[in-house]
Amino acid sequence: MMLENLLESLTALVLPVGVRVSGCVVENDSRDSQGELVTRYDNRLSWPLAYCQEPHIGIPQARNRLLDHAQQLGATALILVDDDEEVTSDWLQALCTMAASRQWQAVIQGRVISRVQNPRQQHYERFFQRKPRPSGESLRYCASNNTLVPMAEVQRLGLRFDEQLREVGGEDTVFFSAARRAGIPLLYCQEAVVTEVVPPSRANLRWLSQRKFRVGLMLGGGVLADKPRNLLRSLAYGLRALVGLLPLLWWLLRRRRERAVRQWLTVCRDAGRLMGYFRVRVRPYQRVDGY
């Protein structure tokens, strides 16, 4: 079970000096299926681990439940990590060291290394890897998997994850885009490493294409703070998607699989940026992904 793997990785965590730590697992369901597991690890960890339920189904609902929990505790920061990830022993130290150097007023995005679960799908692993960056580099956007959120700044601005995006996704990118627009720095920390497990249902060209298309929809749809809808820009991306089919054909003829896949994914993103202007939406989270 992936959640158990995450909790097991937390048992080896080196705690930062002078930082009081507590954890919370939010179960996005009205049924209690993970409470016993959380209790077991609460007894093993040297810091408290709470269990909360959010009966309203949706990833933004669960994330807002965590914001509320952190606020109730009076936490300085909330660190978000997904249940399909495992942390390294010095992960928390790295995040807190950088956050403290910025007076706990910046969002800190850690490094995520993807590992494809099925050995026969290993050739797709490279397409899940994030671009390597030096620590301290400013980001325009970030996601919520392996991210430190400064609670005082979030409360001051009244930031919440948009629950209307429950079925669409991307609410974390929208959230951090709004934070950056309001003046909160988004910084990268390459020393804060987690490993993400990619299940067989995602390690394929169809899923990757759909994800790139959804990213394009978000970039072209005017939902990000610094990306207003713009017809001319969207048409330019649509034209670029068409022109991009030519190098795609070239790489296919030369049997350069990786180059062809990367070009195809660029075409999907550019096509999404065109369709995003016209408010096209896909709803990948209508069905609960229970892997």
C-alpha atoms as an extended CHARMM CRD file, in Angstrom:
* protein
*
       291  EXT
         1         1  MET       CA              0.0000000000        0.0000000000        0.0000000000  PROA      1               0.0000000000
         2         2  MET       CA              1.4400000000        3.3610000000       -1.0230000000  PROA      2               0.0000000000
         3         3  LEU       CA              0.2850000000        5.2570000000        2.0640000000  PROA      3               0.0000000000
         4         4  GLU       CA              2.0010000000        2.6900000000        4.2640000000  PROA      4               0.0000000000
         5         5  ASN       CA              5.2180000000        3.1110000000        2.2630000000  PROA      5               0.0000000000
         6         6  LEU       CA              5.0540000000        6.8800000000        2.8440000000  PROA      6               0.0000000000
         7         7  LEU       CA              4.4550000000        6.4530000000        6.5700000000  PROA      7               0.0000000000
         8         8  GLU       CA              7.2800000000        3.9080000000        6.8070000000  PROA      8               0.0000000000
         9         9  SER       CA              9.6610000000        6.3870000000        5.1660000000  PROA      9               0.0000000000
        10        10  LEU       CA              8.6960000000        8.9660000000        7.7960000000  PROA      10              0.0000000000
        11        11  THR       CA              9.9970000000        6.6820000000       10.5740000000  PROA      11              0.0000000000
        12        12  ALA       CA             13.5780000000        7.3710000000        9.3970000000  PROA      12              0.0000000000
        13        13  LEU       CA             13.0770000000       11.1290000000        9.2900000000  PROA      13              0.0000000000
        14        14  VAL       CA             15.7610000000       13.2900000000       10.9110000000  PROA      14              0.0000000000
        15        15  LEU       CA             13.9610000000       16.0970000000       12.7230000000  PROA      15              0.0000000000
        16        16  PRO       CA             15.2970000000       19.6630000000       12.4260000000  PROA      16              0.0000000000
        17        17  VAL       CA             16.6920000000       21.1320000000       15.6210000000  PROA      17              0.0000000000
        18        18  GLY       CA             14.3140000000       23.6060000000       17.2500000000  PROA      18              0.0000000000
        19        19  VAL       CA             11.3380000000       22.6710000000       15.0570000000  PROA      19              0.0000000000
        20        20  ARG       CA              8.2620000000       21.0340000000       16.5610000000  PROA      20              0.0000000000
        21        21  VAL       CA              6.7120000000       18.5600000000       14.1210000000  PROA      21              0.0000000000
        22        22  SER       CA              3.2730000000       17.0260000000       13.8430000000  PROA      22              0.0000000000
        23        23  GLY       CA              1.5810000000       15.2340000000       10.9610000000  PROA      23              0.0000000000
        24        24  CYS       CA             -1.9040000000       14.6700000000        9.6170000000  PROA      24              0.0000000000
        25        25  VAL       CA             -3.3110000000       12.1310000000        7.1690000000  PROA      25              0.0000000000
        26        26  VAL       CA             -6.5360000000       13.2750000000        5.5120000000  PROA      26              0.0000000000
        27        27  GLU       CA             -8.7980000000       10.5240000000        4.2390000000  PROA      27              0.0000000000
        28        28  ASN       CA            -11.0090000000       11.9110000000        1.4930000000  PROA      28              0.0000000000
        29        29  ASP       CA            -13.9690000000        9.6690000000        2.2590000000  PROA      29              0.0000000000
        30        30  SER       CA            -16.8060000000        9.3020000000        4.7470000000  PROA      30              0.0000000000
        31        31  ARG       CA            -15.6160000000        5.7650000000        5.5310000000  PROA      31              0.0000000000
        32        32  ASP       CA            -12.7030000000        5.0410000000        7.8270000000  PROA      32              0.0000000000
        33        33  SER       CA            -10.3330000000        2.7430000000        5.9410000000  PROA      33              0.0000000000
        34        34  GLN       CA             -6.9560000000        4.1440000000        7.0240000000  PROA      34              0.0000000000
        35        35  GLY       CA             -7.5220000000        5.0960000000       10.6530000000  PROA      35              0.0000000000
        36        36  GLU       CA             -6.0230000000        1.8960000000       12.0680000000  PROA      36              0.0000000000
        37        37  LEU       CA             -2.9180000000        2.2550000000        9.8890000000  PROA      37              0.0000000000
        38        38  VAL       CA             -2.4110000000        5.8650000000       10.9820000000  PROA      38              0.0000000000
        39        39  THR       CA             -2.8270000000        4.9140000000       14.6530000000  PROA      39              0.0000000000
        40        40  ARG       CA             -0.1950000000        2.2170000000       14.2730000000  PROA      40              0.0000000000
        41        41  TYR       CA              2.3210000000        4.7040000000       12.8950000000  PROA      41              0.0000000000
        42        42  ASP       CA              1.3320000000        7.3430000000       15.4260000000  PROA      42              0.0000000000
        43        43  ASN       CA              2.5630000000        4.8950000000       18.0580000000  PROA      43              0.0000000000
        44        44  ARG       CA              5.8510000000        4.3510000000       16.1950000000  PROA      44              0.0000000000
        45        45  LEU       CA              6.7490000000        7.9470000000       15.3640000000  PROA      45              0.0000000000
        46        46  SER       CA              8.4460000000       10.3070000000       17.8170000000  PROA      46              0.0000000000
        47        47  TRP       CA              5.9830000000       13.0600000000       16.8730000000  PROA      47              0.0000000000
        48        48  PRO       CA              2.1650000000       13.0690000000       16.7950000000  PROA      48              0.0000000000
        49        49  LEU       CA              0.3460000000       11.8600000000       13.6690000000  PROA      49              0.0000000000
        50        50  ALA       CA             -3.3340000000       12.8070000000       13.4180000000  PROA      50              0.0000000000
        51        51  TYR       CA             -6.0470000000       11.2590000000       11.2840000000  PROA      51              0.0000000000
        52        52  CYS       CA             -8.7650000000       13.4270000000        9.7270000000  PROA      52              0.0000000000
        53        53  GLN       CA            -11.6380000000       12.6620000000        7.3880000000  PROA      53              0.0000000000
        54        54  GLU       CA            -12.9260000000       14.9510000000        4.6520000000  PROA      54              0.0000000000
        55        55  PRO       CA            -16.2390000000       13.4710000000        3.4770000000  PROA      55              0.0000000000
        56        56  HSD       CA            -16.6360000000       15.8990000000        0.5550000000  PROA      56              0.0000000000
        57        57  ILE       CA            -14.8530000000       14.1240000000       -2.2710000000  PROA      57              0.0000000000
        58        58  GLY       CA            -12.2180000000       16.1430000000       -4.1090000000  PROA      58              0.0000000000
        59        59  ILE       CA             -8.4900000000       16.8160000000       -3.9280000000  PROA      59              0.0000000000
        60        60  PRO       CA             -8.9310000000       20.5730000000       -3.2430000000  PROA      60              0.0000000000
        61        61  GLN       CA            -11.3770000000       19.7090000000       -0.4480000000  PROA      61              0.0000000000
        62        62  ALA       CA             -8.7670000000       17.4460000000        1.1520000000  PROA      62              0.0000000000
        63        63  ARG       CA             -6.0520000000       20.0830000000        0.7950000000  PROA      63              0.0000000000
        64        64  ASN       CA             -8.2580000000       22.7540000000        2.3420000000  PROA      64              0.0000000000
        65        65  ARG       CA             -8.9010000000       20.3600000000        5.2290000000  PROA      65              0.0000000000
        66        66  LEU       CA             -5.1400000000       20.3010000000        5.7860000000  PROA      66              0.0000000000
        67        67  LEU       CA             -4.9910000000       24.1030000000        5.6870000000  PROA      67              0.0000000000
        68        68  ASP       CA             -7.7020000000       24.2220000000        8.3520000000  PROA      68              0.0000000000
        69        69  HSD       CA             -5.8930000000       21.6410000000       10.4840000000  PROA      69              0.0000000000
        70        70  ALA       CA             -2.6090000000       23.5680000000       10.2770000000  PROA      70              0.0000000000
        71        71  GLN       CA             -4.3860000000       26.8060000000       11.1830000000  PROA      71              0.0000000000
        72        72  GLN       CA             -6.0200000000       25.1590000000       14.2110000000  PROA      72              0.0000000000
        73        73  LEU       CA             -2.5810000000       24.0260000000       15.3950000000  PROA      73              0.0000000000
        74        74  GLY       CA             -1.1390000000       27.5020000000       14.9070000000  PROA      74              0.0000000000
        75        75  ALA       CA              1.4900000000       26.0110000000       12.6020000000  PROA      75              0.0000000000
        76        76  THR       CA              4.2130000000       28.1640000000       11.0910000000  PROA      76              0.0000000000
        77        77  ALA       CA              4.2290000000       26.0510000000        7.9310000000  PROA      77              0.0000000000
        78        78  LEU       CA              2.2800000000       23.2540000000        6.2830000000  PROA      78              0.0000000000
        79        79  ILE       CA              4.2190000000       20.7240000000        4.2230000000  PROA      79              0.0000000000
        80        80  LEU       CA              2.1780000000       18.8600000000        1.6240000000  PROA      80              0.0000000000
        81        81  VAL       CA              3.2500000000       15.4360000000        0.3870000000  PROA      81              0.0000000000
        82        82  ASP       CA              1.2100000000       12.9320000000       -1.6450000000  PROA      82              0.0000000000
        83        83  ASP       CA              0.3910000000        9.4200000000       -0.5030000000  PROA      83              0.0000000000
        84        84  ASP       CA              2.1870000000        7.8890000000       -3.5070000000  PROA      84              0.0000000000
        85        85  GLU       CA              5.5330000000        9.3500000000       -2.4180000000  PROA      85              0.0000000000
        86        86  GLU       CA              8.3230000000        8.3850000000       -0.0420000000  PROA      86              0.0000000000
        87        87  VAL       CA             10.5970000000       10.8920000000        1.6800000000  PROA      87              0.0000000000
        88        88  THR       CA             14.3480000000       10.7750000000        2.2830000000  PROA      88              0.0000000000
        89        89  SER       CA             15.7010000000       10.9890000000        5.8280000000  PROA      89              0.0000000000
        90        90  ASP       CA             16.9800000000       14.5810000000        5.4520000000  PROA      90              0.0000000000
        91        91  TRP       CA             13.9790000000       15.7990000000        3.4510000000  PROA      91              0.0000000000
        92        92  LEU       CA             12.3810000000       17.7770000000        6.2800000000  PROA      92              0.0000000000
        93        93  GLN       CA             15.6760000000       19.3080000000        7.3570000000  PROA      93              0.0000000000
        94        94  ALA       CA             16.2900000000       20.6310000000        3.8550000000  PROA      94              0.0000000000
        95        95  LEU       CA             12.8310000000       22.2010000000        3.5260000000  PROA      95              0.0000000000
        96        96  CYS       CA             12.9390000000       23.8150000000        6.9720000000  PROA      96              0.0000000000
        97        97  THR       CA             16.4920000000       25.1360000000        6.5390000000  PROA      97              0.0000000000
        98        98  MET       CA             15.5610000000       26.9850000000        3.3620000000  PROA      98              0.0000000000
        99        99  ALA       CA             12.2390000000       28.1820000000        4.7920000000  PROA      99              0.0000000000
       100       100  ALA       CA             13.9670000000       29.5340000000        7.9180000000  PROA      100             0.0000000000
       101       101  SER       CA             16.5040000000       31.3720000000        5.7550000000  PROA      101             0.0000000000
       102       102  ARG       CA             13.5340000000       33.2070000000        4.2150000000  PROA      102             0.0000000000
       103       103  GLN       CA             11.8750000000       33.9120000000        7.5850000000  PROA      103             0.0000000000
       104       104  TRP       CA              9.1760000000       31.3320000000        6.7870000000  PROA      104             0.0000000000
       105       105  GLN       CA              7.6410000000       33.6910000000        4.2190000000  PROA      105             0.0000000000
       106       106  ALA       CA              8.2910000000       31.7130000000        1.0170000000  PROA      106             0.0000000000
       107       107  VAL       CA              6.7830000000       28.6570000000       -0.6380000000  PROA      107             0.0000000000
       108       108  ILE       CA              9.4630000000       25.9610000000       -0.9430000000  PROA      108             0.0000000000
       109       109  GLN       CA              9.0850000000       23.2770000000       -3.6440000000  PROA      109             0.0000000000
       110       110  GLY       CA             11.2300000000       20.1740000000       -3.1350000000  PROA      110             0.0000000000
       111       111  ARG       CA             12.5690000000       17.7460000000       -5.7220000000  PROA      111             0.0000000000
       112       112  VAL       CA             10.3810000000       14.8720000000       -6.9400000000  PROA      112             0.0000000000
       113       113  ILE       CA             11.9900000000       11.8290000000       -8.5510000000  PROA      113             0.0000000000
       114       114  SER       CA              9.5390000000        9.5990000000      -10.4330000000  PROA      114             0.0000000000
       115       115  ARG       CA              9.8810000000        5.8300000000      -10.5220000000  PROA      115             0.0000000000
       116       116  VAL       CA              7.7380000000        3.7530000000      -12.8820000000  PROA      116             0.0000000000
       117       117  GLN       CA              6.2590000000        0.7890000000      -11.0560000000  PROA      117             0.0000000000
       118       118  ASN       CA              6.1220000000       -1.7200000000      -13.9250000000  PROA      118             0.0000000000
       119       119  PRO       CA              9.6100000000       -2.7000000000      -15.2360000000  PROA      119             0.0000000000
       120       120  ARG       CA              8.1710000000       -3.2230000000      -18.7180000000  PROA      120             0.0000000000
       121       121  GLN       CA              7.1630000000        0.4570000000      -18.8060000000  PROA      121             0.0000000000
       122       122  GLN       CA             10.5530000000        1.8170000000      -17.7280000000  PROA      122             0.0000000000
       123       123  HSD       CA             11.0540000000        3.6050000000      -21.0560000000  PROA      123             0.0000000000
       124       124  TYR       CA              8.3260000000        6.0780000000      -20.0250000000  PROA      124             0.0000000000
       125       125  GLU       CA             10.0760000000        7.0430000000      -16.7740000000  PROA      125             0.0000000000
       126       126  ARG       CA             12.1380000000        9.8220000000      -18.3820000000  PROA      126             0.0000000000
       127       127  PHE       CA              8.9560000000       11.6640000000      -19.4230000000  PROA      127             0.0000000000
       128       128  PHE       CA              7.8470000000       12.0130000000      -15.7940000000  PROA      128             0.0000000000
       129       129  GLN       CA             11.0730000000       13.5600000000      -14.5220000000  PROA      129             0.0000000000
       130       130  ARG       CA             11.0210000000       17.2360000000      -13.6010000000  PROA      130             0.0000000000
       131       131  LYS       CA             13.5860000000       19.6660000000      -14.8990000000  PROA      131             0.0000000000
       132       132  PRO       CA             16.5900000000       19.8080000000      -12.5090000000  PROA      132             0.0000000000
       133       133  ARG       CA             17.0980000000       23.2290000000      -10.9470000000  PROA      133             0.0000000000
       134       134  PRO       CA             19.5830000000       24.7430000000       -8.5030000000  PROA      134             0.0000000000
       135       135  SER       CA             18.4100000000       25.3600000000       -4.9570000000  PROA      135             0.0000000000
       136       136  GLY       CA             17.0580000000       28.8410000000       -4.4070000000  PROA      136             0.0000000000
       137       137  GLU       CA             15.8970000000       29.3150000000       -7.9900000000  PROA      137             0.0000000000
       138       138  SER       CA             12.6220000000       31.2270000000       -8.2990000000  PROA      138             0.0000000000
       139       139  LEU       CA              9.6940000000       29.3740000000       -9.8430000000  PROA      139             0.0000000000
       140       140  ARG       CA              6.7270000000       30.7210000000      -11.7680000000  PROA      140             0.0000000000
       141       141  TYR       CA              4.5110000000       27.7810000000      -10.7960000000  PROA      141             0.0000000000
       142       142  CYS       CA              4.6740000000       24.7550000000       -8.5560000000  PROA      142             0.0000000000
       143       143  ALA       CA              2.5400000000       21.8170000000       -7.5000000000  PROA      143             0.0000000000
       144       144  SER       CA              1.6040000000       20.6530000000       -4.0160000000  PROA      144             0.0000000000
       145       145  ASN       CA              3.4720000000       17.3410000000       -3.9110000000  PROA      145             0.0000000000
       146       146  ASN       CA              6.5010000000       18.0160000000       -1.7010000000  PROA      146             0.0000000000
       147       147  THR       CA              5.8560000000       21.6950000000       -0.9860000000  PROA      147             0.0000000000
       148       148  LEU       CA              6.1740000000       23.8520000000        2.1240000000  PROA      148             0.0000000000
       149       149  VAL       CA              3.4490000000       26.4730000000        2.5400000000  PROA      149             0.0000000000
       150       150  PRO       CA              4.0190000000       29.5040000000        4.8460000000  PROA      150             0.0000000000
       151       151  MET       CA              0.8270000000       29.6020000000        6.8850000000  PROA      151             0.0000000000
       152       152  ALA       CA              1.0320000000       33.2140000000        8.0710000000  PROA      152             0.0000000000
       153       153  GLU       CA              1.2290000000       34.4550000000        4.4800000000  PROA      153             0.0000000000
       154       154  VAL       CA             -1.5470000000       32.1570000000        3.2990000000  PROA      154             0.0000000000
       155       155  GLN       CA             -3.8440000000       33.2840000000        6.1170000000  PROA      155             0.0000000000
       156       156  ARG       CA             -3.0040000000       36.9410000000        5.5390000000  PROA      156             0.0000000000
       157       157  LEU       CA             -4.0450000000       36.6320000000        1.8940000000  PROA      157             0.0000000000
       158       158  GLY       CA             -6.9850000000       34.3060000000        2.5450000000  PROA      158             0.0000000000
       159       159  LEU       CA             -5.7220000000       31.7530000000        0.0200000000  PROA      159             0.0000000000
       160       160  ARG       CA             -7.6690000000       28.5260000000       -0.4570000000  PROA      160             0.0000000000
       161       161  PHE       CA             -7.6130000000       25.7160000000       -2.9970000000  PROA      161             0.0000000000
       162       162  ASP       CA            -10.4210000000       26.2500000000       -5.5130000000  PROA      162             0.0000000000
       163       163  GLU       CA            -12.9800000000       23.5280000000       -4.7870000000  PROA      163             0.0000000000
       164       164  GLN       CA            -14.7730000000       24.2030000000       -8.0700000000  PROA      164             0.0000000000
       165       165  LEU       CA            -11.7910000000       22.5350000000       -9.7770000000  PROA      165             0.0000000000
       166       166  ARG       CA            -12.5410000000       19.2520000000       -8.0030000000  PROA      166             0.0000000000
       167       167  GLU       CA            -13.0500000000       17.2790000000      -11.2240000000  PROA      167             0.0000000000
       168       168  VAL       CA            -10.7400000000       19.3470000000      -13.4300000000  PROA      168             0.0000000000
       169       169  GLY       CA             -7.5240000000       19.4030000000      -11.3930000000  PROA      169             0.0000000000
       170       170  GLY       CA             -4.7480000000       21.9850000000      -11.3830000000  PROA      170             0.0000000000
       171       171  GLU       CA             -6.0420000000       23.7240000000       -8.2700000000  PROA      171             0.0000000000
       172       172  ASP       CA             -2.5870000000       23.5670000000       -6.6710000000  PROA      172             0.0000000000
       173       173  THR       CA             -0.9790000000       25.3650000000       -9.6280000000  PROA      173             0.0000000000
       174       174  VAL       CA             -3.7330000000       28.0020000000       -9.4550000000  PROA      174             0.0000000000
       175       175  PHE       CA             -3.2090000000       28.3470000000       -5.6840000000  PROA      175             0.0000000000
       176       176  PHE       CA              0.5480000000       28.9170000000       -5.9370000000  PROA      176             0.0000000000
       177       177  SER       CA              0.1420000000       31.1680000000       -8.9690000000  PROA      177             0.0000000000
       178       178  ALA       CA             -2.0930000000       33.4080000000       -6.8640000000  PROA      178             0.0000000000
       179       179  ALA       CA              0.4550000000       33.2930000000       -4.0280000000  PROA      179             0.0000000000
       180       180  ARG       CA              3.2460000000       34.4170000000       -6.3540000000  PROA      180             0.0000000000
       181       181  ARG       CA              1.0620000000       37.1880000000       -7.7980000000  PROA      181             0.0000000000
       182       182  ALA       CA              0.5020000000       38.4160000000       -4.2260000000  PROA      182             0.0000000000
       183       183  GLY       CA              4.2380000000       38.6110000000       -3.6040000000  PROA      183             0.0000000000
       184       184  ILE       CA              5.0610000000       35.2650000000       -1.9640000000  PROA      184             0.0000000000
       185       185  PRO       CA              8.2730000000       33.8560000000       -3.4900000000  PROA      185             0.0000000000
       186       186  LEU       CA              8.1830000000       30.3270000000       -4.9130000000  PROA      186             0.0000000000
       187       187  LEU       CA             11.6210000000       28.7450000000       -4.4260000000  PROA      187             0.0000000000
       188       188  TYR       CA             13.1140000000       25.4060000000       -5.4070000000  PROA      188             0.0000000000
       189       189  CYS       CA             15.0570000000       23.1540000000       -3.0180000000  PROA      189             0.0000000000
       190       190  GLN       CA             16.8190000000       20.2780000000       -4.7290000000  PROA      190             0.0000000000
       191       191  GLU       CA             18.0480000000       18.7620000000       -1.4260000000  PROA      191             0.0000000000
       192       192  ALA       CA             14.4710000000       18.0590000000       -0.2420000000  PROA      192             0.0000000000
       193       193  VAL       CA             13.9090000000       14.8250000000       -2.1430000000  PROA      193             0.0000000000
       194       194  VAL       CA             10.8710000000       12.5520000000       -2.3740000000  PROA      194             0.0000000000
       195       195  THR       CA             10.3540000000        9.5900000000       -4.6710000000  PROA      195             0.0000000000
       196       196  GLU       CA              7.0450000000        9.2740000000       -6.5190000000  PROA      196             0.0000000000
       197       197  VAL       CA              5.6690000000        5.9300000000       -7.6930000000  PROA      197             0.0000000000
       198       198  VAL       CA              4.0820000000        5.9970000000      -11.1660000000  PROA      198             0.0000000000
       199       199  PRO       CA              1.4710000000        3.2210000000      -11.4740000000  PROA      199             0.0000000000
       200       200  PRO       CA              0.9630000000        1.2130000000      -14.6980000000  PROA      200             0.0000000000
       201       201  SER       CA             -2.2420000000        3.1260000000      -15.4910000000  PROA      201             0.0000000000
       202       202  ARG       CA             -0.1980000000        6.3140000000      -15.9750000000  PROA      202             0.0000000000
       203       203  ALA       CA              3.0110000000        5.0300000000      -17.5700000000  PROA      203             0.0000000000
       204       204  ASN       CA              1.7630000000        5.2180000000      -21.1330000000  PROA      204             0.0000000000
       205       205  LEU       CA              1.5710000000        7.6970000000      -23.9930000000  PROA      205             0.0000000000
       206       206  ARG       CA             -2.1750000000        8.2110000000      -23.6800000000  PROA      206             0.0000000000
       207       207  TRP       CA             -1.9980000000        9.3850000000      -20.0570000000  PROA      207             0.0000000000
       208       208  LEU       CA              1.0330000000       11.5750000000      -20.7220000000  PROA      208             0.0000000000
       209       209  SER       CA             -0.7190000000       13.1600000000      -23.7270000000  PROA      209             0.0000000000
       210       210  GLN       CA             -3.8380000000       13.8800000000      -21.7050000000  PROA      210             0.0000000000
       211       211  ARG       CA             -1.7790000000       15.4360000000      -18.9160000000  PROA      211             0.0000000000
       212       212  LYS       CA              0.0710000000       17.7400000000      -21.3210000000  PROA      212             0.0000000000
       213       213  PHE       CA             -3.2260000000       18.7270000000      -22.9340000000  PROA      213             0.0000000000
       214       214  ARG       CA             -4.6820000000       19.5630000000      -19.4970000000  PROA      214             0.0000000000
       215       215  VAL       CA             -1.6330000000       21.6940000000      -18.7000000000  PROA      215             0.0000000000
       216       216  GLY       CA             -2.2100000000       23.5480000000      -21.9570000000  PROA      216             0.0000000000
       217       217  LEU       CA             -5.8840000000       24.0920000000      -21.1190000000  PROA      217             0.0000000000
       218       218  MET       CA             -4.8600000000       25.6830000000      -17.8210000000  PROA      218             0.0000000000
       219       219  LEU       CA             -2.2050000000       27.9060000000      -19.4160000000  PROA      219             0.0000000000
       220       220  GLY       CA             -4.6110000000       29.1230000000      -22.0920000000  PROA      220             0.0000000000
       221       221  GLY       CA             -7.7790000000       29.2920000000      -20.0290000000  PROA      221             0.0000000000
       222       222  GLY       CA             -7.0400000000       32.3690000000      -17.9520000000  PROA      222             0.0000000000
       223       223  VAL       CA             -7.1120000000       30.5730000000      -14.5740000000  PROA      223             0.0000000000
       224       224  LEU       CA             -3.5100000000       31.4250000000      -13.6660000000  PROA      224             0.0000000000
       225       225  ALA       CA             -2.7800000000       34.8070000000      -12.1390000000  PROA      225             0.0000000000
       226       226  ASP       CA             -0.1520000000       35.7790000000      -14.7130000000  PROA      226             0.0000000000
       227       227  LYS       CA             -1.7200000000       34.1030000000      -17.7680000000  PROA      227             0.0000000000
       228       228  PRO       CA             -4.8620000000       36.0020000000      -18.8290000000  PROA      228             0.0000000000
       229       229  ARG       CA             -6.8410000000       34.7190000000      -21.7980000000  PROA      229             0.0000000000
       230       230  ASN       CA             -5.4830000000       36.1060000000      -25.0400000000  PROA      230             0.0000000000
       231       231  LEU       CA             -6.9670000000       35.1570000000      -28.3980000000  PROA      231             0.0000000000
       232       232  LEU       CA             -3.9550000000       36.0430000000      -30.5400000000  PROA      232             0.0000000000
       233       233  ARG       CA             -1.5580000000       34.1960000000      -28.2660000000  PROA      233             0.0000000000
       234       234  SER       CA             -3.8390000000       31.1540000000      -28.2060000000  PROA      234             0.0000000000
       235       235  LEU       CA             -4.1320000000       31.1390000000      -32.0020000000  PROA      235             0.0000000000
       236       236  ALA       CA             -0.3370000000       31.3330000000      -32.2270000000  PROA      236             0.0000000000
       237       237  TYR       CA             -0.0360000000       28.2470000000      -30.0420000000  PROA      237             0.0000000000
       238       238  GLY       CA             -2.6250000000       26.4800000000      -32.1760000000  PROA      238             0.0000000000
       239       239  LEU       CA             -0.5720000000       27.2700000000      -35.2610000000  PROA      239             0.0000000000
       240       240  ARG       CA              2.5620000000       26.0640000000      -33.4920000000  PROA      240             0.0000000000
       241       241  ALA       CA              0.8030000000       22.7780000000      -32.7140000000  PROA      241             0.0000000000
       242       242  LEU       CA              0.0760000000       22.2720000000      -36.4270000000  PROA      242             0.0000000000
       243       243  VAL       CA              3.5910000000       23.1880000000      -37.4880000000  PROA      243             0.0000000000
       244       244  GLY       CA              4.9240000000       20.9070000000      -34.7480000000  PROA      244             0.0000000000
       245       245  LEU       CA              3.5230000000       17.8880000000      -36.5620000000  PROA      245             0.0000000000
       246       246  LEU       CA              6.2770000000       18.2440000000      -39.1850000000  PROA      246             0.0000000000
       247       247  PRO       CA              9.2330000000       17.5910000000      -36.8400000000  PROA      247             0.0000000000
       248       248  LEU       CA              7.1350000000       14.8630000000      -35.2430000000  PROA      248             0.0000000000
       249       249  LEU       CA              6.9170000000       13.1210000000      -38.6090000000  PROA      249             0.0000000000
       250       250  TRP       CA             10.6590000000       13.6380000000      -39.1040000000  PROA      250             0.0000000000
       251       251  TRP       CA             11.5500000000       11.9550000000      -35.8070000000  PROA      251             0.0000000000
       252       252  LEU       CA              9.1540000000        9.1060000000      -36.5190000000  PROA      252             0.0000000000
       253       253  LEU       CA             10.7310000000        8.4920000000      -39.9250000000  PROA      253             0.0000000000
       254       254  ARG       CA             14.1660000000        8.4410000000      -38.3010000000  PROA      254             0.0000000000
       255       255  ARG       CA             12.8650000000        6.0690000000      -35.5940000000  PROA      255             0.0000000000
       256       256  ARG       CA             13.9480000000        8.4210000000      -32.8220000000  PROA      256             0.0000000000
       257       257  ARG       CA             11.3230000000        7.3600000000      -30.3160000000  PROA      257             0.0000000000
       258       258  GLU       CA             12.2160000000        9.6840000000      -27.4530000000  PROA      258             0.0000000000
       259       259  ARG       CA             12.4350000000       12.7770000000      -29.6470000000  PROA      259             0.0000000000
       260       260  ALA       CA              9.1430000000       11.8500000000      -31.3190000000  PROA      260             0.0000000000
       261       261  VAL       CA              7.3560000000       11.4050000000      -27.9880000000  PROA      261             0.0000000000
       262       262  ARG       CA              8.6740000000       14.7050000000      -26.6340000000  PROA      262             0.0000000000
       263       263  GLN       CA              7.5850000000       16.5120000000      -29.7890000000  PROA      263             0.0000000000
       264       264  TRP       CA              4.1260000000       14.9270000000      -29.6000000000  PROA      264             0.0000000000
       265       265  LEU       CA              3.7340000000       16.0260000000      -25.9790000000  PROA      265             0.0000000000
       266       266  THR       CA              4.6700000000       19.5850000000      -26.9850000000  PROA      266             0.0000000000
       267       267  VAL       CA              1.9990000000       19.4570000000      -29.6940000000  PROA      267             0.0000000000
       268       268  CYS       CA             -0.5570000000       18.2770000000      -27.0940000000  PROA      268             0.0000000000
       269       269  ARG       CA              0.3030000000       21.1400000000      -24.7390000000  PROA      269             0.0000000000
       270       270  ASP       CA              0.1360000000       23.7540000000      -27.5120000000  PROA      270             0.0000000000
       271       271  ALA       CA             -3.2030000000       22.3790000000      -28.7190000000  PROA      271             0.0000000000
       272       272  GLY       CA             -4.4520000000       22.6210000000      -25.1470000000  PROA      272             0.0000000000
       273       273  ARG       CA             -3.4140000000       26.2530000000      -24.9530000000  PROA      273             0.0000000000
       274       274  LEU       CA             -5.5520000000       26.9780000000      -28.0020000000  PROA      274             0.0000000000
       275       275  MET       CA             -8.5840000000       25.0690000000      -26.6990000000  PROA      275             0.0000000000
       276       276  GLY       CA             -8.1880000000       26.5660000000      -23.2340000000  PROA      276             0.0000000000
       277       277  TYR       CA             -9.0500000000       29.9930000000      -24.6140000000  PROA      277             0.0000000000
       278       278  PHE       CA            -12.4490000000       28.5980000000      -25.6640000000  PROA      278             0.0000000000
       279       279  ARG       CA            -13.0850000000       27.2950000000      -22.1200000000  PROA      279             0.0000000000
       280       280  VAL       CA            -12.7250000000       23.6500000000      -23.0990000000  PROA      280             0.0000000000
       281       281  ARG       CA            -12.3960000000       21.4900000000      -19.9860000000  PROA      281             0.0000000000
       282       282  VAL       CA            -11.7030000000       17.8380000000      -19.3470000000  PROA      282             0.0000000000
       283       283  ARG       CA            -12.6260000000       16.1850000000      -16.0560000000  PROA      283             0.0000000000
       284       284  PRO       CA            -10.0320000000       13.5180000000      -15.2150000000  PROA      284             0.0000000000
       285       285  TYR       CA            -11.0640000000       13.3990000000      -11.5560000000  PROA      285             0.0000000000
       286       286  GLN       CA            -14.7100000000       12.5240000000      -12.0670000000  PROA      286             0.0000000000
       287       287  ARG       CA            -13.6440000000        8.9930000000      -11.2110000000  PROA      287             0.0000000000
       288       288  VAL       CA            -11.7410000000        8.4110000000       -7.9850000000  PROA      288             0.0000000000
       289       289  ASP       CA             -8.2870000000        7.0510000000       -8.7490000000  PROA      289             0.0000000000
       290       290  GLY       CA             -7.7760000000        4.4980000000       -6.0370000000  PROA      290             0.0000000000
       291       291  TYR       CA             -4.4320000000        3.0910000000       -6.9350000000  PROA      291             0.0000000000
